[in-house]
Amino acid sequence: MTNATSAGKASPISISIRDLRRSFGHQEVLRGVNIDFPRGKVTTIVGPSGCGKTVFLKHLNTLLRPDSGKIVIDGIDVTSVSRGGLDAVREKFGMLFQAGALFDSMPVFDNVAFPLVEKTRLSRDEIASRVRETLAAVGLEGMDDKYPSELSGGMQKRAALARALIRRPSILMLDEPTTGLDPSRTRAIHALVRQTQQRFGLTAALVSHDVPAVFEISDHVAFMHEGKIRVYGTVAEVTSAHDELFERFLAGKASGEESPAAAG
Amino acid sequence: MKMVRSIERLGAWIIDQIETLGNFVFFLFTAVFYIVMPPYKPRLAIRQLRSIGADSSFLILLIGAFTGMVLGLQGYNTLSRFASEGALGSVVALTLVRELGPVLAALMIAARAGSAMAAELGSMQATEQIDALTVMAINPVQYLVSPRILAGLISFPLLTGMFDSIGIIGGYVIGVDLMGAPGSSYMNGISQNLTAHDIMTGLYKSIVFGIVVMWICCYKGYHAQRMATGVSRATTEAVVMSSILILLWDYFLTSVLL
């Protein structure tokens, strides 16, 4: 644990989680999560609905604070930093929310430019060129003036991804990026995530229940069950792990129903 | 055993209520704190001034005119029984400036702008837009709530002033032009009897109502539950609670400022 906290920029581990616990009332949702996210790789957390993966991601992106445990992002323990320190950590990562969370009062261009307008002193021209460049990278050219409500689900995800990438973060967090998309759009978004991750050398932390499709773009996979990481390894390792619950989850059998207490 | 459990439940309920009240008060303090703290974002406050203030002005003028007209009608009818039609101007102006102007304007703005605000913030909460702000290291209270409270603080007194003025004109049109009350004593009555204290009473009221309405509507929207009924519930609660608190505060302020 000590080397986790002192891990600097050069460390091969970008995010390190140790014994993360969180309860809501009497319900223990995270029951001691331990996982590392290797730098420059895609690590995907899968699991049945209610296993705690969304709550876990909300701790990772600093929206929630744990009851106990450590979350170390690029050498900074976010569970013990001040508010100002937390903002510094937040600038290291981009977050793609499940439904995109685009500001529906603004057109696409303003949405993507928003983090730059609010948090940097770049000139208008610099912002405009960077927004165009990022929109092109996600395949969303010529949509500047469209409002989020005028875009299809897949396009909204692309715009939201562009907003998450605009400040050139080193970490990208994604909450079920393909929810509500048809299989062909799912593949397209997966390909886009992989492509941008490789292009910018990002560390990606992905939460998904889209198995096995999501394995294609993952380097590491973690199976979360009842608030703990039950299986972890490379895609090849986990698919040959012979864990009964994981296999049942892959086969599409609802393992969550056996344990109503683990809802989250 | 049963008794212990019900006491336990009562205790939990009381703690819960106190916690909610604490959050509620803390929410206002945070928002006000960020009004005075840099970085200043006048652009955001101006946008809110437009939607709370400018966009409400037609409604305020309409309601204000009709309120003044009905006061002219009722006032003339009542005063003529005592042969004191000359006092109509004072009656209309004092009623509007001290009481009806601030209260009715606040109720109308709560219904029009407050409900929209609760619904907007509620749907932003439901679709994770508020979380998105936090994750971008932008304080959502500073970005969303403070400009609205500031805009409320500025626009409520202005709209109340508009309400009062158009109401006095409406009272004149009906009382003097239509019913035949003496026009010169209508205007003289106002200038003689409407004191600075009366105007200040109305001003204080409108400032307090501005803070109360914006505070409740922002709080309810900001804390809307993330489900289909969450936004509608937040909106309803915002308007109902604003209306109740406007009237409660009105009584309290009247008794203090009288």
Interface residues (C-beta under 8 A of the other chain):
Chain A: N61 T62 L63 L86 D87 R90 E91 F93 M95 F97 Q98 A99 A101 L102 F103 D104 F114 P115 E118 K119
Chain B: S123 M124 T127 E128 Q129 D131 A132 T134 V135 M136 A137 I138 Y143
